[in-house]
Amino acid sequence: MNISEALEKRRSIRSFSSRPVARELLLELAQAGRLAPSASNLQAWHFFFLIDPELVKKVDLFSPGLSGHPPVILAICSDMGYARVHGSPNSERYGCIMDAAMAAENIMLKALDLGLGSCAIKSYNDAAIRKLLKLPEDYRIEILISLGYPEGEPRPRRLRPMEEILHFNAWQEEA
Ligand SMILES: Cc1cc2nc3c(=O)[nH]c(=O)nc-3n(C[C@H](O)[C@H](O)[C@H](O)COP(=O)(O)O)c2cc1C
């Protein structure tokens, strides 16, 4: 699949079949994530693929934003201890979040290429999931991504009109 096609086709998937996802595919997703750009090439990210059905069920329970019962949940976390040593004050403020977002999009596009569906999830109970993942204190959960084989079709896209959001050079009030 070429990049333009992938950009057009990627949608948030909120309905999954129970078909399991082979571990080799998850490794391909991790590889796609680690190829993303990161500020100062910091790469403070860690990729937690939750594949134990009991654990997935518990994380699902503590994630109001998650739908469709995905067989796999990915938690992209940042090691803030590593970021403090190897990064700058901006790494903690926004760098690691942006890096995780870059990795997330790489992973969601790669998932599409592998026939998988995905959805970024930011609505979850941070404290509960930290506990379930047994995260070290310095690790920060940046985003969850649901993963699995899609079922059904997503709703049509709703995009803001191009003329509302496109600018060349400086901002100008409409004439
Ligand atoms: C940072 C971020 C957080 C999101 N959180 C959620 C969420 O908690 N639950 C959910 O169903 N979708 C979530 N989404 C998916 C968006 O709702 C979705 O990307 C948007 O509606 C556009 O649809 P599309 O991805 O199909 O193009 C999130 C997306 C982003 C980028």
The ligand as a Tripos MOL2 file, in Angstrom:
@<TRIPOS>MOLECULE
LIG
   31    33     1     0     0
SMALL
NO_CHARGES

@<TRIPOS>ATOM
      1 C1         -4.9790   12.0950   20.8650 C.3       1 LIG1
      2 C2         -6.1980   11.3040   20.4440 C.ar      1 LIG1
      3 C3         -7.0220   10.7700   21.4090 C.ar      1 LIG1
      4 C4         -8.1380   10.0140   21.0370 C.ar      1 LIG1
      5 N1         -8.8990    9.4190   21.9990 N.ar      1 LIG1
      6 C5         -9.9380    8.6470   21.6430 C.ar      1 LIG1
      7 C6        -10.6930    7.9580   22.6400 C.ar      1 LIG1
      8 O1        -10.4270    8.0190   23.8330 O.2       1 LIG1
      9 N2        -11.7330    7.1890   22.2120 N.ar      1 LIG1
     10 C7        -12.0560    7.0470   20.8710 C.ar      1 LIG1
     11 O2        -12.9990    6.3200   20.5520 O.2       1 LIG1
     12 N3        -11.3470    7.6970   19.9140 N.ar      1 LIG1
     13 C8        -10.3040    8.4830   20.2560 C.ar      1 LIG1
     14 N4         -9.5600    9.1040   19.2980 N.ar      1 LIG1
     15 C9         -9.8920    8.9160   17.8630 C.3       1 LIG1
     16 C10       -10.5670   10.1470   17.2680 C.3       1 LIG1
     17 O3        -11.8850   10.2540   17.7670 O.3       1 LIG1
     18 C11       -10.5430   10.0330   15.7320 C.3       1 LIG1
     19 O4         -9.2110   10.0410   15.2930 O.3       1 LIG1
     20 C12       -11.3190   11.1670   15.0610 C.3       1 LIG1
     21 O5        -12.6790   11.0980   15.3520 O.3       1 LIG1
     22 C13       -11.1600   11.1290   13.5220 C.3       1 LIG1
     23 O6        -11.5880    9.8930   12.9920 O.3       1 LIG1
     24 P1        -10.6120    8.9650   12.1220 P.3       1 LIG1
     25 O7         -9.4460    8.5820   13.0200 O.co2     1 LIG1
     26 O8        -11.4400    7.7810   11.7400 O.co2     1 LIG1
     27 O9        -10.1450    9.7560   10.9460 O.co2     1 LIG1
     28 C14        -8.4450    9.8450   19.6530 C.ar      1 LIG1
     29 C15        -7.6020   10.4080   18.6870 C.ar      1 LIG1
     30 C16        -6.4980   11.1210   19.0720 C.ar      1 LIG1
     31 C17        -5.5870   11.7000   18.0020 C.3       1 LIG1
@<TRIPOS>BOND
     1     1     2 1
     2     2     3 ar
     3     2    30 ar
     4     3     4 ar
     5     4     5 ar
     6     4    28 ar
     7     5     6 ar
     8     6     7 ar
     9     6    13 1
    10     7     8 2
    11     7     9 ar
    12     9    10 ar
    13    10    11 2
    14    10    12 ar
    15    12    13 ar
    16    13    14 ar
    17    14    15 1
    18    14    28 ar
    19    15    16 1
    20    16    17 1
    21    16    18 1
    22    18    19 1
    23    18    20 1
    24    20    21 1
    25    20    22 1
    26    22    23 1
    27    23    24 1
    28    24    25 2
    29    24    26 1
    30    24    27 1
    31    28    29 ar
    32    29    30 ar
    33    30    31 1
@<TRIPOS>SUBSTRUCTURE
     1 LIG1         1 GROUP 0 **** ****
